[in-house]
Amino acid sequence: MNRVRYSNAQLCALLEGAFENLIRGLSFDCVQAARSTNPIPENAAYCLSRFLRANTGSRNLRSVVLPMVASCILLDGFPPEMPDFSIMDVFHTLYKPVWVRAVKISGLQHGATPLLDPFVLRLRRPKRIGALKSRHKRLLMSLKRTWEEYMPEDVCIACLLRRPEHFVSCGHGYCDVDLRRYGRSLGQHRFVLDSCLLCGAHCRRAFDVRPPTRGPRILSLDGGGIRGIILLEYLLILEERLQPYLPGYPVQNHFDYSIGTSAGGLIVLDAVLKGRTIQECVRVFMACATTAFKSRFKVLESSIQDGKALLSSIATIACGLVADCLYPSGNIEKALKEEFGRECRLNNYSAASRRGAKVAVTVTETFSPHPEYILSNYSGVVCDSRRQGYRHALPEGSSRSPKVWEAARATSAAPWYFAPCLIDGVGDFMDGGLWRMNPVDVGRQEAAALWPHATHPDIVLSIGTGRLGESDRPPAQSSTLAAIKRSGRFLTRLLTCLPENPVWNAHKWHETITAWNERLGDASGVRLDVELPCLPALDDVSAMGWLRTAVRQQAASSGVMGSLVETFLAKLFFFELTSRPIRSRRGVSCQGSILCDLPPGPDLAHLVSRLEREGFVFHVLGISVPLTGSAEWELETHPLRLPVEVCVSGLEARFSVALSDQSRQSCDISSSPFTLNWLMTAQGWCKPFGRADHLPVGPTEFSQGKRMQPQSTREGKRRRRY
């Protein structure tokens, strides 16, 4: 009989679980209970099947594939704090069902299912902490020449159980767990991979991971053809308003998740994924629009100028129907390849992946009963079963991730204007606006699935491409080709035939997002849109100038931008615990720190200095925490860390941390208000059986920062530490 020793926290967790099951009349399994806070990855069976399928024709099944799978199971099944369960018990309870499904999906013969058992049986769990990680790494390196060529792109090379999110220069990808497990920590939630575990290539790629107690920030950009210039103008104005506090800091770097449709998708890929400045994006957008909307019917356009508009309108529409589109695809494809590169792929290392940002665009598959899809830079980490109304378009077989220019081309392929875009191994796609002109609800769903521990997003900024005002007087139009479409463009009539659908109607959407915020109990959703006398045609390039002017004029008279700036500044800060809570006579007390999302450097130093000069302070449970002593922190080289002591009535008592200015206007920092229980869970401290990434399950020396003065010894005898 295998004797298993448990720590006090582990024994308490098991007894609580056993008692709950007893009340419900359910059986209880210690191994299952030990993994309740660290479940098997959702995509584990699929990822293993992809690896097996790639090695189906290989002769290395017994010498390479099965030993590797067994080692991955041992690594995932036994984090440092895991009790000394029998390896076979853990395998049969947790991983055998996953292995059986993987074999079935991969198409291997049924007799292959029991082949893994003897390889798992041979394994032994090392006693030294960290030895399991090192042994698995050595196995990877020893087998690299044999199976490197059989490694599918959509599987993490280190664990084989998850989809990769972080790709290094050699093209191999790692999941978020293995980035933390094998990456070298630079502090402040930043990790660097010095070399690839599989091929040994030197990469030295740094990746930021979203702090677990900071809420996600979402950006959603509507579609609208040339009216996409409105999106850029709003982002430019917001960046200018933030400039006094964050000079030179790109506004798109505030967002963890960005999604766009059509023109909004182009901007998301350019500004967030590629990392271009908003000013440069304006230049690129206008140049691409001018290039893309060059008609193939030059003769007909010239005849319009001669006064033969009606005949030319009929001829243009007829020729467009025959050619399947009004504009040649070559023009827009050439422009997109020049701006995004011919070979750059969505999952390549980019400005977005470096800081851990997720990017997606909406697309519509042609001739499909369920055409709603998204393309992204995060490899379908979220299972489609957790989505409502759409799916993730992923490469099939040995196909690689879509190229960036292909994603841009697909999301902007508006019917009648452009032909669909065929992406090899993925599908044939059209403009995503056919099912989501405003993709903000998709962004919310994806963010909730990617970061399930976040109670609500900090910011949801949705920007539109114009709505009709009371006046219907059209501005002067200089584009003769736009006049043709205004007289007979069926796509516009199609889009406006659903006036009660909030996806299409801006006024209706404003009501929808307000009701959504009230239902969720937060005010994170903000909608920016400009009121226009009329909506210019999707291809009316000449309208971009007056559209920018209209945005500037209306933004100047609105107070929304001012409140947005305050919100953005407050949400740059977040709170972390640095000690476990202790119960005493006066309540539950603990120590924590207020931190900033900005890394050490000039941006952080300037922000703190500016806020301090303007009299900003933090308020925690009625106590002011000043932003003083910034010179001592040396923010050019060290992160901001303000020590705070918290005392509340219980672990589930909600408290807030707010940033206030001299006028006493306050705004909660990220995720505030929160509870001590939520903070401990988010930081991974409520996992007595270990974390998947093998990191500590309690306070570390780095997180403790400056030590607080101890409480009086009188209460010390009646304390309980959690």
C-alpha positions in Angstrom: 0.0 0.0 0.0 1.4 3.4 -1.0 1.5 5.7 2.0 0.9 9.4 1.1 1.9 12.3 3.3 -0.1 15.5 3.1 0.6 19.0 4.4 -2.0 20.7 6.7 -3.4 22.8 3.8 -3.7 19.7 1.6 -5.4 17.6 4.3 -7.9 20.4 5.0 -8.7 20.7 1.3 -9.2 16.9 1.0 -11.4 16.7 4.1 -13.6 19.7 2.9 -13.9 18.0 -0.5 -14.8 14.7 1.0 -17.4 16.3 3.3 -19.1 18.1 0.3 -19.2 14.8 -1.7 -20.6 13.0 1.3 -23.5 15.5 1.5 -24.2 15.1 -2.2 -23.9 11.3 -2.1 -21.0 11.2 -4.4 -17.9 9.1 -4.3 -14.5 10.8 -3.5 -11.2 10.3 -5.2 -8.0 11.9 -3.7 -6.2 12.2 -7.0 -9.2 13.9 -8.7 -9.6 16.2 -5.7 -5.9 17.1 -5.7 -6.3 18.4 -9.3 -9.6 20.3 -8.8 -7.7 23.6 -8.8 -5.3 22.6 -11.6 -7.5 20.7 -14.1 -6.2 18.9 -17.2 -6.0 21.3 -20.2 -9.2 21.5 -22.3 -7.3 20.9 -25.5 -5.1 18.1 -24.2 -6.7 15.3 -26.3 -6.7 17.4 -29.4 -3.0 18.5 -29.0 -1.9 14.9 -28.3 -3.8 13.7 -31.4 -2.1 16.3 -33.6 1.3 15.1 -32.3 0.4 11.5 -32.9 -1.1 12.2 -36.4 2.1 14.0 -37.4 4.1 10.9 -36.3 1.8 8.3 -37.7 4.2 7.3 -40.5 7.2 7.6 -38.2 9.2 4.5 -37.2 10.0 6.2 -33.9 6.7 5.5 -32.1 8.3 3.4 -29.3 11.7 5.0 -29.3 10.6 8.7 -29.4 6.9 9.4 -29.4 5.7 7.3 -26.4 8.7 8.2 -24.1 8.0 11.9 -24.9 4.3 11.6 -24.1 5.0 9.7 -20.9 7.5 12.4 -19.8 5.0 15.2 -20.6 2.4 13.4 -18.5 4.7 13.1 -15.5 5.7 16.8 -15.8 2.1 18.0 -15.9 0.9 15.5 -13.3 3.4 16.2 -10.6 4.1 19.8 -9.8 6.4 20.3 -6.8 3.7 20.4 -4.1 1.8 17.3 -5.4 1.6 14.5 -2.9 3.6 11.3 -3.6 0.7 9.5 -5.3 1.4 6.4 -7.4 2.3 7.5 -10.9 0.1 4.8 -12.4 -2.8 6.0 -10.2 -2.4 9.5 -11.5 -2.1 8.3 -15.1 -5.2 6.0 -15.0 -7.3 8.6 -13.1 -6.4 11.7 -15.0 -4.5 11.1 -18.2 -5.6 7.7 -19.5 -9.0 9.0 -20.7 -7.3 11.8 -22.5 -4.8 9.4 -24.1 -7.6 7.1 -25.3 -9.5 10.1 -26.9 -6.2 11.3 -28.6 -5.6 7.8 -30.1 -9.1 7.7 -31.4 -9.0 11.2 -32.9 -5.6 10.6 -34.5 -6.7 7.5 -36.3 -4.1 5.2 -34.9 -5.0 1.5 -34.6 -7.0 0.6 -31.5 -4.1 -1.6 -30.3 -2.0 1.5 -29.8 -4.0 2.5 -26.7 -2.2 0.2 -24.1 1.3 0.9 -25.6 1.8 4.0 -23.3 1.3 2.1 -20.0 4.7 0.4 -19.8 6.5 3.7 -20.6 4.6 5.5 -17.8 5.3 2.6 -15.4 9.1 3.0 -15.9 9.0 6.6 -14.8 10.1 7.7 -11.3 9.4 11.0 -9.7 12.7 12.6 -8.5 12.8 13.9 -5.0 14.7 17.1 -5.7 12.5 20.1 -6.6 13.1 21.2 -10.1 14.7 17.9 -11.1 11.6 16.8 -13.0 11.7 19.9 -15.1 15.4 19.5 -15.9 15.0 15.8 -16.8 12.2 16.6 -19.2 14.3 19.3 -20.8 17.2 16.9 -21.3 14.9 14.4 -23.0 13.6 17.1 -25.3 17.2 18.0 -26.3 18.2 14.4 -26.8 15.4 13.6 -29.1 15.4 16.8 -31.1 17.1 15.5 -34.2 14.7 12.5 -34.4 11.4 14.2 -34.0 11.8 17.9 -34.7 10.5 17.5 -38.2 7.4 15.8 -37.0 6.4 18.6 -34.6 3.1 20.2 -35.6 3.0 24.0 -35.4 -0.2 24.2 -33.3 1.1 22.1 -30.3 3.3 23.4 -27.5 6.7 21.6 -28.0 7.4 21.4 -24.2 4.2 19.8 -22.9 2.2 18.5 -25.9 -1.0 19.2 -24.0 -1.7 22.8 -24.8 -1.8 25.1 -27.8 1.2 27.4 -28.2 0.8 31.2 -27.5 4.4 32.4 -27.7 6.6 31.7 -30.7 10.3 32.3 -30.9 12.6 33.1 -33.8 13.1 29.5 -34.9 9.3 29.1 -35.3 8.6 26.8 -32.4 5.9 27.7 -30.0 5.3 27.5 -26.2 2.1 27.7 -24.2 1.7 30.2 -21.4 2.3 27.6 -18.7 5.7 26.5 -20.2 6.7 30.1 -20.8 6.5 30.6 -17.0 7.8 27.1 -16.3 11.0 27.3 -18.5 11.4 31.0 -19.0 13.8 33.1 -17.0 11.9 35.5 -14.9 12.9 39.2 -15.2 10.4 40.2 -12.5 7.2 42.1 -12.8 5.5 39.3 -14.8 8.1 39.3 -17.6 9.8 36.1 -18.8 12.6 35.5 -21.4 13.4 32.4 -23.3 17.1 32.4 -24.0 17.1 29.4 -26.3 14.6 27.0 -27.8 14.2 23.8 -25.9 13.7 21.7 -29.0 16.3 23.0 -31.5 18.6 24.9 -29.2 18.5 28.1 -31.3 19.4 31.2 -29.4 16.4 33.5 -29.3 16.4 35.7 -26.2 12.8 36.7 -26.7 11.1 38.5 -23.8 7.4 38.1 -23.2 5.1 39.9 -20.8 2.4 38.0 -19.0 -0.7 39.8 -17.8 -0.6 40.2 -14.0 -3.2 37.8 -12.6 -4.8 40.5 -10.4 -5.1 43.0 -13.2 -8.3 43.0 -15.3 -8.2 42.7 -19.1 -8.7 45.8 -21.2 -10.5 45.3 -24.5 -10.5 47.4 -27.7 -13.2 46.8 -30.4 -13.1 48.5 -33.8 -16.1 48.5 -36.2 -16.0 48.0 -39.9 -16.9 50.7 -42.5 -14.6 50.9 -45.4 -12.9 54.3 -45.7 -14.8 55.4 -42.6 -12.2 53.5 -40.7 -10.3 56.8 -40.6 -12.8 57.7 -37.8 -11.4 54.9 -35.7 -7.8 56.1 -36.1 -8.8 59.7 -35.4 -10.4 58.7 -32.1 -7.4 56.7 -31.1 -5.2 59.6 -32.0 -7.2 62.1 -29.9 -7.1 59.7 -26.9 -3.3 59.3 -27.3 -3.0 63.1 -27.4 -5.0 63.5 -24.2 -2.8 60.9 -22.4 0.4 62.6 -23.7 1.0 64.8 -20.6 1.2 61.7 -18.5 2.6 59.2 -21.0 4.6 61.0 -23.7 5.5 58.6 -26.5 3.5 55.7 -25.0 1.3 54.2 -27.8 -2.4 54.2 -26.9 -2.8 50.7 -28.3 -0.4 49.3 -25.7 -3.1 49.9 -23.0 -5.1 47.0 -24.4 -4.8 43.2 -23.7 -7.3 42.1 -26.3 -8.1 43.9 -29.5 -10.6 42.8 -32.2 -11.7 44.5 -35.4 -14.0 44.0 -38.3 -13.1 45.0 -41.9 -11.4 48.4 -41.7 -11.2 47.9 -37.9 -9.4 44.6 -38.5 -6.9 46.3 -40.7 -6.2 48.9 -38.0 -5.9 46.2 -35.2 -3.4 44.3 -37.3 -1.4 47.4 -38.1 -1.4 49.2 -34.8 -1.5 46.4 -32.3 0.0 43.4 -34.0 2.6 45.2 -36.0 3.1 48.0 -33.4 2.9 51.0 -35.7 2.2 54.4 -34.2 -1.3 55.7 -34.8 0.1 58.6 -36.8 1.8 56.1 -39.1 -1.3 54.0 -39.3 -3.3 57.1 -40.6 -0.8 57.5 -43.4 -0.8 53.7 -44.2 -4.6 53.5 -44.1 -5.2 56.4 -46.4 -2.5 55.1 -48.9 -4.0 51.6 -48.8 -7.5 53.0 -49.4 -6.4 55.0 -52.4 -4.6 52.0 -53.9 -7.4 49.5 -53.1 -10.2 51.6 -54.5 -8.8 52.0 -58.0 -11.5 50.9 -60.4 -10.8 48.5 -63.2 -13.3 50.5 -65.4 -11.3 53.6 -66.3 -13.1 54.2 -69.5 -16.5 54.2 -67.8 -15.3 56.7 -65.2 -14.1 59.1 -67.8 -17.5 58.8 -69.5 -19.2 59.9 -66.3 -17.2 63.1 -66.4 -18.7 63.7 -69.9 -22.2 63.6 -68.4 -23.2 60.0 -69.3 -23.7 59.0 -65.7 -26.8 56.8 -66.1 -25.4 54.6 -68.9 -22.0 54.3 -67.1 -23.8 53.4 -63.8 -25.6 50.5 -65.5 -22.4 49.4 -67.3 -20.3 49.5 -64.2 -22.7 47.5 -62.2 -23.1 44.9 -65.0 -19.3 44.6 -65.3 -18.9 44.3 -61.6 -21.4 41.4 -61.5 -19.6 39.7 -64.3 -16.2 40.1 -62.7 -17.6 39.1 -59.2 -16.3 42.4 -57.7 -16.0 46.0 -58.5 -12.3 46.4 -57.6 -9.4 44.1 -58.7 -8.0 42.1 -55.8 -4.5 42.6 -57.0 -4.5 46.3 -55.9 -5.4 45.7 -52.3 -3.3 42.5 -52.0 -0.2 44.4 -53.3 -0.8 47.2 -50.7 -1.3 44.7 -47.8 1.8 42.7 -48.7 3.9 45.9 -48.7 2.7 47.0 -45.3 2.5 43.6 -43.5 5.2 41.7 -45.3 4.7 38.7 -47.6 5.7 36.0 -45.2 4.9 37.4 -41.7 2.3 35.1 -40.0 -0.2 35.8 -37.3 1.6 33.7 -34.7 5.1 35.1 -35.4 6.8 37.1 -32.7 5.4 40.6 -32.9 4.9 43.8 -30.9 1.6 42.3 -29.6 3.0 38.9 -28.6 6.0 40.6 -26.8 3.7 42.2 -24.4 1.2 39.3 -24.2 -1.6 41.1 -26.2 -4.2 39.0 -28.1 -5.4 40.2 -31.5 -8.3 38.9 -33.6 -10.3 39.9 -36.7 -13.7 38.7 -37.8 -14.2 36.9 -41.1 -17.1 35.2 -42.9 -16.6 31.8 -44.6 -18.2 31.6 -48.1 -20.9 29.1 -48.8 -21.1 27.8 -45.2 -24.1 27.1 -43.1 -22.2 28.4 -40.1 -19.9 31.1 -41.6 -19.0 33.1 -38.4 -15.2 32.9 -37.7 -12.3 34.8 -36.2 -8.6 34.7 -37.1 -6.2 35.4 -34.3 -2.6 35.4 -33.1 -3.3 33.0 -30.2 -3.8 29.7 -32.0 -7.2 28.8 -30.8 -6.2 28.4 -27.1 -9.8 28.7 -26.2 -12.0 25.7 -27.1 -14.9 26.4 -29.5 -17.3 24.8 -27.0 -16.9 27.9 -24.8 -17.9 30.3 -27.7 -21.4 31.3 -28.6 -22.3 32.0 -32.3 -18.8 31.8 -33.9 -15.7 29.6 -34.2 -12.0 30.0 -34.5 -10.6 29.5 -38.0 -7.6 27.2 -37.6 -5.2 25.6 -40.1 -5.9 22.0 -41.0 -3.4 19.2 -41.3 0.2 20.4 -41.8 -0.9 23.9 -42.8 0.7 26.8 -41.1 -0.8 29.9 -39.4 -2.4 32.4 -41.8 -0.2 35.2 -43.0 -1.0 38.7 -41.6 -1.8 40.1 -45.0 -4.2 37.2 -45.7 -6.0 37.9 -42.4 -6.2 41.6 -43.4 -7.4 40.7 -46.9 -10.0 38.3 -45.6 -11.6 40.6 -43.0 -11.9 43.4 -45.5 -13.2 41.4 -48.5 -16.6 43.2 -48.7 -18.9 41.5 -51.2 -19.4 43.5 -54.5 -16.3 45.5 -53.7 -13.7 42.7 -53.5 -13.5 39.0 -54.2 -13.3 36.5 -51.3 -9.8 35.6 -50.0 -8.7 32.0 -50.0 -6.3 31.0 -47.2 -4.6 27.7 -47.9 -5.6 25.0 -45.3 -8.0 27.4 -43.5 -10.8 28.4 -45.8 -12.3 30.9 -48.2 -13.4 34.1 -46.4 -15.2 37.4 -46.9 -15.7 40.6 -44.8 -16.4 39.8 -41.2 -19.0 42.7 -41.2 -21.5 40.3 -42.7 -22.0 38.8 -39.2 -20.4 41.3 -36.8 -20.0 44.9 -37.9 -19.4 45.7 -34.2 -17.4 42.8 -32.7 -17.3 44.0 -29.1 -19.4 41.1 -27.8 -17.0 38.7 -29.4 -14.1 40.5 -27.7 -15.8 40.2 -24.3 -16.4 36.5 -24.8 -12.8 35.8 -25.9 -11.4 37.8 -23.0 -13.6 36.0 -20.5 -12.4 32.6 -21.9 -8.7 33.6 -22.0 -8.7 35.1 -18.5 -11.5 33.3 -16.6 -10.3 34.5 -13.2 -10.9 38.1 -14.0 -14.3 39.2 -12.5 -14.9 41.8 -15.2 -12.8 43.8 -17.8 -11.3 47.0 -16.7 -12.1 48.8 -19.9 -14.1 47.9 -23.0 -13.6 50.6 -25.6 -15.8 50.2 -28.6 -15.3 52.7 -31.5 -17.8 53.1 -34.3 -17.4 54.4 -37.9 -20.1 57.0 -37.8 -23.9 57.1 -37.4 -26.6 59.2 -39.1 -27.7 62.4 -37.4 -30.9 64.2 -37.8 -29.8 66.1 -40.9 -29.6 64.0 -44.1 -28.0 66.6 -46.3 -25.0 64.9 -48.0 -21.7 66.8 -48.2 -20.2 67.7 -51.5 -18.8 64.6 -53.2 -15.9 64.8 -55.7 -15.7 61.1 -56.4 -17.7 60.2 -59.5 -17.3 56.5 -58.8 -18.8 57.0 -55.3 -21.9 58.6 -57.0 -22.4 55.3 -58.9 -22.5 53.3 -55.7 -24.8 55.8 -54.0 -27.3 55.4 -56.9 -27.3 51.6 -56.8 -25.1 50.0 -54.1 -27.0 47.0 -52.9 -24.6 46.2 -50.0 -25.5 49.4 -48.2 -29.2 48.6 -48.6 -28.4 45.1 -47.2 -26.7 46.5 -44.2 -29.4 49.1 -43.4 -32.3 46.6 -43.8 -31.9 45.5 -40.1 -32.5 48.8 -38.2 -33.4 47.0 -35.0 -30.3 44.9 -34.8 -27.7 46.4 -32.5 -24.9 44.8 -34.6 -25.7 47.3 -37.4 -27.5 50.2 -35.7 -25.3 52.6 -33.6 -28.2 54.1 -31.6 -29.4 50.6 -30.7 -25.9 49.5 -29.8 -25.5 52.4 -27.4 -28.7 51.2 -25.5 -27.4 47.6 -25.6 -24.0 48.4 -24.1 -25.6 50.6 -21.4 -28.0 47.7 -20.4 -25.0 45.3 -20.5 -23.0 47.4 -18.1 -26.0 47.7 -15.7 -26.5 43.9 -15.8 -22.9 43.2 -15.1 -22.7 45.8 -12.3 -19.8 47.7 -13.9 -19.3 50.7 -16.2 -16.4 49.4 -18.1 -18.0 49.7 -21.5 -17.5 53.0 -23.5 -18.8 53.6 -27.0 -17.2 56.3 -29.1 -18.9 57.3 -32.4 -19.4 60.4 -34.5 -22.7 61.8 -35.7 -22.7 62.4 -39.4 -25.2 64.2 -41.8 -24.8 61.2 -44.1 -22.7 58.1 -44.4 -20.3 58.2 -47.2 -19.8 55.2 -49.5 -17.4 52.6 -48.3 -15.0 53.5 -51.2 -15.4 57.3 -51.1 -11.8 58.1 -50.5 -12.4 61.8 -50.9 -14.5 61.8 -47.7 -11.7 60.9 -45.3 -10.7 64.5 -44.8 -14.0 65.9 -43.6 -14.6 62.7 -41.5 -11.5 63.5 -39.5 -12.6 67.1 -39.0 -16.1 65.9 -37.8 -14.5 63.6 -35.2 -12.2 66.4 -33.9 -15.1 68.9 -33.6 -17.4 66.5 -31.7 -14.7 65.2 -29.5 -13.7 68.7 -28.4 -17.3 69.4 -27.2 -17.6 66.0 -25.4 -16.5 65.2 -21.8 -16.1 61.5 -22.6 -12.5 61.8 -23.5 -11.6 63.4 -20.1 -13.2 60.7 -18.1 -11.6 58.1 -20.4 -8.1 59.5 -19.6 -8.8 59.3 -15.8 -9.9 55.7 -16.3 -6.9 54.7 -18.3 -4.5 56.2 -15.8 -6.2 54.5 -12.8 -6.3 51.1 -14.6 -2.5 51.2 -15.1 -2.2 50.3 -11.4 -3.1 47.0 -9.7 -2.9 45.4 -6.3 -1.2 42.2 -5.2 -0.9 40.5 -1.8 2.6 40.0 -0.4 1.7 38.0 2.7 -1.0 35.5 3.6 -4.0 37.0 5.6 -3.9 36.6 9.3 -7.1 36.5 11.5 -7.0 38.4 14.8 -9.4 40.1 17.1 -9.7 43.2 14.9 -10.4 41.2 11.7 -8.4 39.8 8.9 -5.2 41.6 8.1 -2.5 41.2 5.5 0.1 43.1 3.5 0.0 44.0 -0.1 1.5 46.3 -2.7 0.1 48.7 -5.3 2.0 48.2 -8.5 2.1 49.7 -12.0 1.7 48.0 -15.3 4.5 50.0 -16.8 8.0 48.4 -16.7 10.8 50.4 -15.1 12.0 53.1 -17.4 11.4 56.8 -18.4 7.6 56.2 -19.0 7.1 55.0 -15.4 9.3 57.7 -13.9 7.5 60.5 -15.8 4.0 59.1 -15.0 4.6 58.9 -11.3 6.3 62.3 -11.2 3.4 63.9 -13.1 0.7 62.3 -10.9 2.6 63.3 -7.8 2.8 67.0 -8.9 -0.9 67.1 -9.6 -1.7 65.8 -6.1 -2.9 62.3 -7.0 -3.0 59.8 -4.1 -4.3 56.3 -3.5 -7.1 55.6 -1.1 -7.3 52.2 0.6 -10.0 51.7 3.3 -10.1 55.4 4.1 -6.3 55.7 4.3 -4.3 57.9 1.9 -1.3 56.3 0.3 0.8 59.1 -1.3 2.9 58.8 -4.4 6.0 60.2 -2.6 9.6 59.3 -2.6 9.8 58.4 -6.3 13.5 59.3 -6.2 14.1 56.5 -3.7 12.4 53.9 -5.9 14.7 54.7 -8.9 11.9 54.1 -11.3 14.2 54.2 -14.2 15.5 50.8 -13.2 13.1 49.5 -10.5 9.4 48.8 -10.6 6.9 50.8 -8.6 5.9 49.1 -5.4 3.8 50.9 -2.8 3.5 48.8 0.4 0.0 48.8 1.9 -1.5 47.1 5.0 -5.1 45.9 4.7 -7.5 45.0 7.6 -11.0 43.8 6.7 -13.8 41.9 8.5 -13.3 38.7 6.5 -11.9 36.9 3.5 -15.0 37.7 1.5 -15.3 41.4 2.5 -15.0 43.6 -0.5 -12.6 46.6 -0.4 -11.5 49.0 -3.0 -8.3 50.8 -4.0 -8.8 54.1 -5.8 -6.7 56.8 -7.4 -7.9 60.3 -6.5 -6.9 63.8 -7.6 -7.1 67.1 -5.8 -10.7 67.6 -6.8 -11.5 64.4 -4.9 -12.6 62.6 -8.0 -11.6 59.0 -7.7 -11.4 56.0 -10.0 -10.9 52.4 -8.9 -7.6 50.8 -9.9 -7.6 47.6 -11.9 -10.1 44.9 -10.8 -11.1 47.0 -7.7 -13.1 46.3 -5.6 -12.0 42.8 -4.7 -11.8 40.4 -1.8 -8.8 38.7 -0.1 -10.1 35.3 -1.3 -10.2 36.5 -4.9 -6.7 38.0 -4.7 -5.3 34.8 -3.2 -7.0 32.7 -5.9 -5.9 34.9 -8.7 -2.3 34.8 -7.5 -2.3 31.0 -7.3 -2.1 30.8 -3.5 -5.2 28.6 -3.2 -3.6 25.6 -4.9 -2.1 23.5 -2.1 -1.4 20.7 -4.5 0.8 22.8 -6.8 0.5 24.9 -9.9 0.9 23.7 -13.5 3.8 26.1 -14.1 5.6 24.8 -11.0 5.8 28.3 -9.5 5.5 28.8 -5.8 1.9 28.7 -4.3 2.6 31.4 -1.7 4.4 34.7 -1.2 7.9 34.9 -2.7 10.8 37.0 -1.7 10.3 39.2 -4.8 6.6 39.8 -4.0 7.1 40.7 -0.4 8.9 44.0 -1.1 9.3 46.3 1.8 8.4 44.7 5.1 5.7 46.2 7.3 6.0 46.8 11.0 4.7 43.7 12.9 1.4 44.0 14.8 1.3 44.2 18.6 2.3 41.0 20.4 -0.9 41.2 22.4 -3.0 40.0 19.4 -0.2 37.7 18.2 -1.4 34.7 20.3 -4.9 34.7 18.6 -3.8 34.8 15.0 -4.7 32.3 12.3 -2.8 32.3 9.0 -4.5 31.3 5.8 
